[in-house]
Amino acid sequence: MRNVMPSVGNWYKELQGGGIFEVVAVDEVSQTIETQHVDGEISEFDLDNWHELQLLEVEEPEDWRNAYELSYEDSLDPDAAIHPEEWTSPVSYIETDIINGVLDDI
């Protein structure tokens, strides 16, 4: 098996374990490679261990962002302003006798 050089942004499949991951960082000073698996798990390999892996470069999975997606209910903001569909409530047309804290008796 040929040695696969790590490249940031490329996806690889480990032939022994079957895991698919993306290389997210390569540190040449410490000679380590950081990877992120499809489920979001982060792992780190040193360069010697990387070369021992049996890897195959693969295409980016279609649904790799599933671990980070929110449901529709999660996207609703409970602090958002409420905008009723209908503003024709009779209560909205009531004028008060007090304007700016001054009682209008006239």
N, CA, C and O of each residue as an XYZ file, in Angstrom:
424
protein
N       0.857     -1.173      0.000
C       0.000      0.000      0.000
C       0.899      1.231      0.000
O       1.842      1.322      0.787
N       0.609      2.150     -0.864
C       1.420      3.365     -0.960
C       1.092      4.300      0.201
O      -0.010      4.273      0.748
N       2.062      5.119      0.560
C       1.830      6.109      1.614
C       1.025      7.265      1.045
O       1.367      7.821      0.001
N      -0.035      7.614      1.734
C      -0.874      8.734      1.327
C      -0.432      9.948      2.129
O      -0.446      9.925      3.360
N      -0.042     10.999      1.435
C       0.365     12.226      2.113
C      -0.886     12.992      2.544
O      -1.811     13.158      1.748
N      -0.924     13.460      3.789
C      -2.100     14.188      4.262
C      -2.204     15.559      3.601
O      -1.211     16.269      3.444
N      -3.407     15.907      3.226
C      -3.662     17.208      2.622
C      -4.929     17.781      3.253
O      -5.975     17.133      3.262
N      -4.826     18.993      3.778
C      -5.958     19.627      4.458
C      -7.126     19.768      3.488
O      -6.968     20.250      2.366
N      -8.302     19.337      3.946
C      -9.515     19.418      3.135
C      -9.829     18.135      2.387
O     -10.933     17.979      1.866
N      -8.877     17.216      2.326
C      -9.127     15.941      1.641
C      -9.750     14.933      2.603
O      -9.509     14.963      3.810
N     -10.554     14.044      2.033
C     -11.239     12.998      2.792
C     -10.555     11.667      2.538
O     -10.133     11.374      1.420
N     -10.449     10.859      3.596
C      -9.789      9.561      3.517
C     -10.653      8.505      4.196
O     -11.422      8.791      5.113
N     -10.501      7.281      3.714
C     -11.179      6.137      4.333
C     -10.106      5.198      4.848
O      -9.187      4.818      4.123
N     -10.239      4.831      6.113
C      -9.315      3.874      6.703
C      -9.792      2.479      6.324
O     -10.900      2.085      6.685
N      -8.974      1.733      5.606
C      -9.400      0.439      5.082
C      -9.589     -0.604      6.180
O     -10.430     -1.491      6.040
N      -8.833     -0.518      7.256
C      -8.972     -1.504      8.329
C     -10.225     -1.259      9.164
O     -10.976     -2.196      9.432
N     -10.459     -0.031      9.573
C     -11.597      0.278     10.437
C     -12.827      0.738      9.681
O     -13.940      0.671     10.203
N     -12.640      1.201      8.464
C     -13.765      1.655      7.658
C     -14.210      3.074      7.929
O     -15.167      3.547      7.315
N     -13.532      3.771      8.841
C     -13.922      5.141      9.169
C     -13.562      6.122      8.068
O     -12.544      5.975      7.392
N     -14.415      7.127      7.899
C     -14.170      8.179      6.912
C     -13.921      9.470      7.678
O     -14.667      9.808      8.597
N     -12.862     10.194      7.294
C     -12.521     11.424      7.991
C     -11.887     12.418      7.034
O     -11.449     12.075      5.936
N     -11.855     13.676      7.496
C     -11.252     14.770      6.736
C     -10.021     15.259      7.489
O     -10.039     15.343      8.717
N      -8.968     15.578      6.775
C      -7.796     16.187      7.393
C      -8.102     17.672      7.568
O      -8.370     18.375      6.593
N      -8.061     18.147      8.818
C      -8.384     19.549      9.089
C      -7.151     20.386      9.405
O      -7.207     21.614      9.329
N      -6.034     19.744      9.758
C      -4.810     20.499     10.034
C      -3.604     19.579      9.933
O      -3.662     18.402     10.288
N      -2.517     20.143      9.442
C      -1.234     19.444      9.409
C      -0.220     20.378     10.051
O       0.013     21.483      9.561
N       0.380     19.932     11.148
C       1.384     20.732     11.845
C       2.752     20.149     11.520
O       3.115     19.076     12.003
N       3.503     20.867     10.697
C       4.806     20.359     10.262
C       5.852     20.447     11.366
O       6.811     19.675     11.367
N       5.684     21.371     12.303
C       6.651     21.514     13.390
C       6.574     20.311     14.325
O       7.590     19.680     14.617
N       5.364     19.995     14.794
C       5.206     18.855     15.704
C       4.956     17.550     14.953
O       4.855     16.488     15.568
N       4.857     17.626     13.636
C       4.618     16.473     12.758
C       3.373     15.692     13.181
O       3.414     14.479     13.387
N       2.266     16.427     13.303
C       0.991     15.800     13.637
C      -0.057     16.170     12.598
O       0.036     17.201     11.931
N      -1.050     15.308     12.481
C      -2.164     15.506     11.555
C      -3.445     15.436     12.370
O      -3.680     14.454     13.074
N      -4.278     16.475     12.281
C      -5.572     16.469     12.964
C      -6.648     16.121     11.951
O      -6.658     16.633     10.832
N      -7.561     15.236     12.365
C      -8.637     14.800     11.481
C      -9.974     14.977     12.182
O     -10.056     15.014     13.410
N     -11.017     15.086     11.370
C     -12.377     15.163     11.904
C     -13.216     14.114     11.198
O     -13.314     14.098      9.972
N     -13.818     13.241     11.990
C     -14.637     12.165     11.454
C     -16.026     12.679     11.087
O     -16.405     13.787     11.464
N     -16.773     11.871     10.356
C     -18.109     12.255      9.899
C     -19.016     12.595     11.076
O     -19.856     13.488     10.966
N     -18.862     11.899     12.199
C     -19.717     12.152     13.365
C     -19.267     13.354     14.196
O     -19.883     13.662     15.216
N     -18.197     14.037     13.770
C     -17.730     15.232     14.455
C     -16.549     15.008     15.378
O     -15.958     15.972     15.864
N     -16.191     13.757     15.630
C     -15.075     13.449     16.521
C     -13.760     13.943     15.916
O     -13.518     13.781     14.720
N     -12.918     14.546     16.753
C     -11.605     15.038     16.340
C     -10.558     14.044     16.831
O     -10.630     13.567     17.963
N      -9.589     13.736     15.979
C      -8.489     12.871     16.400
C      -7.185     13.422     15.843
O      -7.177     14.261     14.942
N      -6.085     12.932     16.399
C      -4.770     13.417     15.990
C      -3.838     12.228     15.793
O      -3.829     11.291     16.592
N      -3.066     12.277     14.732
C      -2.076     11.243     14.444
C      -0.712     11.905     14.353
O      -0.590     13.029     13.865
N       0.324     11.198     14.828
C       1.652     11.698     14.499
C       2.020     11.139     13.126
O       1.397     10.189     12.651
N       3.014     11.717     12.504
C       3.336     11.382     11.117
C       3.705      9.908     10.949
O       3.372      9.301      9.931
N       4.387      9.329     11.935
C       4.757      7.911     11.844
C       3.511      7.023     11.843
O       3.413      6.089     11.048
N       2.559      7.315     12.736
C       1.320      6.528     12.776
C       0.502      6.726     11.509
O      -0.146      5.791     11.039
N       0.525      7.931     10.953
C      -0.220      8.214      9.718
C       0.261      7.299      8.589
O      -0.545      6.744      7.842
N       1.577      7.149      8.476
C       2.126      6.329      7.391
C       1.860      4.836      7.597
O       1.942      4.062      6.643
N       1.545      4.424      8.820
C       1.201      3.027      9.081
C      -0.247      2.707      8.722
O      -0.597      1.541      8.543
N      -1.090      3.731      8.616
C      -2.501      3.517      8.289
C      -2.656      3.097      6.832
O      -1.914      3.542      5.956
N      -3.633      2.235      6.596
C      -3.989      1.869      5.225
C      -5.148      2.765      4.815
O      -6.292      2.543      5.213
N      -4.839      3.780      4.014
C      -5.820      4.805      3.673
C      -6.101      4.831      2.183
O      -5.254      4.504      1.351
N      -7.312      5.229      1.887
C      -7.740      5.431      0.510
C      -8.367      6.815      0.441
O      -9.254      7.132      1.233
N      -7.916      7.642     -0.498
C      -8.509      8.969     -0.652
C      -9.883      8.805     -1.285
O     -10.024      8.136     -2.309
N     -10.905      9.423     -0.669
C     -12.288      9.278     -1.136
C     -12.910     10.653     -1.342
O     -12.358     11.674     -0.931
N     -14.073     10.656     -1.988
C     -14.833     11.890     -2.191
C     -15.499     12.302     -0.878
O     -15.741     11.472     -0.001
N     -15.785     13.581     -0.763
C     -16.495     14.099      0.405
C     -17.879     13.463      0.479
O     -18.604     13.467     -0.515
N     -18.266     12.911      1.645
C     -19.600     12.315      1.769
C     -20.689     13.372      1.568
O     -20.498     14.543      1.896
N     -21.829     12.944      1.027
C     -22.923     13.884      0.769
C     -23.497     14.469      2.047
O     -23.815     15.657      2.096
N     -23.631     13.655      3.075
C     -24.303     14.101      4.296
C     -23.348     14.280      5.469
O     -23.726     14.021      6.612
N     -22.132     14.713      5.215
C     -21.152     14.816      6.296
C     -21.500     15.893      7.311
O     -20.968     15.869      8.421
N     -22.368     16.833      6.976
C     -22.747     17.892      7.913
C     -23.904     17.474      8.826
O     -24.325     18.268      9.667
N     -24.418     16.278      8.690
C     -25.566     15.841      9.488
C     -25.317     15.937     10.985
O     -26.246     16.186     11.753
N     -24.094     15.745     11.401
C     -23.802     15.810     12.836
C     -24.018     17.209     13.394
O     -24.143     17.377     14.607
N     -24.066     18.221     12.519
C     -24.180     19.605     12.973
C     -25.508     20.245     12.631
O     -25.763     21.377     13.043
N     -26.357     19.561     11.894
C     -27.616     20.161     11.472
C     -28.595     20.248     12.635
O     -28.635     19.377     13.504
N     -29.375     21.306     12.631
C     -30.403     21.496     13.647
C     -31.757     21.200     13.038
O     -31.959     21.358     11.834
N     -32.671     20.773     13.870
C     -34.029     20.571     13.387
C     -34.699     21.928     13.228
O     -34.159     22.943     13.668
N     -35.863     21.952     12.605
C     -36.582     23.203     12.392
C     -36.919     23.863     13.728
O     -36.817     25.083     13.860
N     -37.319     23.067     14.714
C     -37.680     23.615     16.020
C     -36.480     24.277     16.691
O     -36.639     25.266     17.406
N     -35.281     23.739     16.466
C     -34.088     24.324     17.066
C     -33.751     25.679     16.462
O     -33.096     26.497     17.107
N     -34.187     25.924     15.242
C     -33.853     27.184     14.584
C     -34.780     28.318     14.994
O     -34.495     29.478     14.696
N     -35.883     28.012     15.672
C     -36.796     29.058     16.119
C     -36.194     29.788     17.316
O     -35.674     29.158     18.236
N     -36.266     31.096     17.299
C     -35.718     31.905     18.378
C     -36.839     32.263     19.346
O     -37.771     32.970     18.963
N     -36.774     31.797     20.582
C     -37.857     32.100     21.521
C     -37.914     33.583     21.893
O     -38.939     34.053     22.387
N     -36.832     34.322     21.664
C     -36.810     35.746     21.984
C     -37.163     36.627     20.793
O     -37.105     37.853     20.894
N     -37.523     36.029     19.683
C     -37.849     36.808     18.491
C     -39.159     37.571     18.702
O     -40.040     37.132     19.441
N     -39.262     38.711     18.041
C     -40.490     39.514     18.138
C     -41.647     38.765     17.492
O     -41.476     38.073     16.488
N     -42.816     38.914     18.079
C     -44.006     38.252     17.548
C     -44.680     39.196     16.567
O     -44.946     40.355     16.885
N     -44.949     38.699     15.394
C     -45.625     39.476     14.359
C     -46.923     38.771     14.002
O     -46.941     37.891     13.142
N     -48.024     39.163     14.673
C     -49.299     38.502     14.373
C     -49.703     38.711     12.920
O     -49.371     39.718     12.296
N     -50.419     37.743     12.411
C     -50.897     37.814     11.035
C     -51.900     38.954     10.873
O     -51.972     39.593      9.823
N     -52.672     39.196     11.934
C     -53.768     40.145     11.834
C     -53.584     41.263     12.857
O     -53.502     40.997     14.056
N     -53.519     42.486     12.403
C     -53.379     43.625     13.301
C     -54.714     44.358     13.475
O     -54.723     45.500     13.935
N     -55.810     43.745     13.127
C     -57.114     44.411     13.170
C     -57.859     44.193     14.479
O     -59.089     44.244     14.506
N     -57.149     43.957     15.534
C     -57.795     43.770     16.829
C     -58.429     45.090     17.271
O     -57.788     46.134     17.160
N     -59.670     45.075     17.770
C     -60.316     46.313     18.211
C     -59.568     46.993     19.354
O     -59.668     48.210     19.515
N     -58.838     46.246     20.132
C     -58.104     46.819     21.252
C     -57.006     47.763     20.751
O     -56.651     48.714     21.447
N     -56.473     47.516     19.573
C     -55.399     48.365     19.066
C     -55.892     49.749     18.657
O     -55.075     50.650     18.467
N     -57.199     49.946     18.517
C     -57.749     51.246     18.129
C     -58.195     52.093     19.322
O     -58.623     53.231     19.129
N     -58.109     51.580     20.529
C     -58.527     52.321     21.719
C     -57.486     53.391     22.024
O     -56.293     53.099     22.116
N     -57.944     54.634     22.181
C     -57.055     55.727     22.550
C     -57.198     55.982     24.035
O     -58.305     55.980     24.573
N     -56.094     56.198     24.683
C     -56.144     56.458     26.118
C     -56.339     57.941     26.376
O     -56.108     58.776     25.501
N     -56.766     58.253     27.588
C     -56.913     59.650     27.997
C     -55.591     60.217     28.500
O     -55.470     61.426     28.697
N     -54.628     59.376     28.703
C     -53.336     59.833     29.210
C     -52.329     59.758     28.066
O     -52.114     58.700     27.476
N     -51.720     60.898     27.768
C     -50.691     60.950     26.734
C     -49.415     61.463     27.389
O     -49.400     62.548     27.971
N     -48.381     60.704     27.294
C     -47.079     61.056     27.879
C     -47.186     61.372     29.368
O     -46.491     62.261     29.860
N     -48.035     60.667     30.081
C     -48.162     60.834     31.519
C     -49.018     62.012     31.945
O     -49.135     62.273     33.142
N     -49.622     62.734     31.005
C     -50.461     63.891     31.337
C     -51.906     63.518     31.058
O     -52.233     63.048     29.968
N     -52.771     63.726     32.044
C     -54.183     63.406     31.885
C     -54.858     64.478     31.030
O     -54.743     65.669     31.320
N     -55.544     64.065     30.003
C     -56.219     64.991     29.090
C     -57.677     65.104     29.512
O     -58.491     64.256     29.148
N     -58.026     66.158     30.288
C     -59.395     66.353     30.773
C     -60.207     67.251     29.858
O     -61.408     67.410     30.081
N     -59.636     67.811     28.894
C     -60.345     68.784     28.070
C     -61.189     68.138     27.048
O     -61.854     68.825     26.272
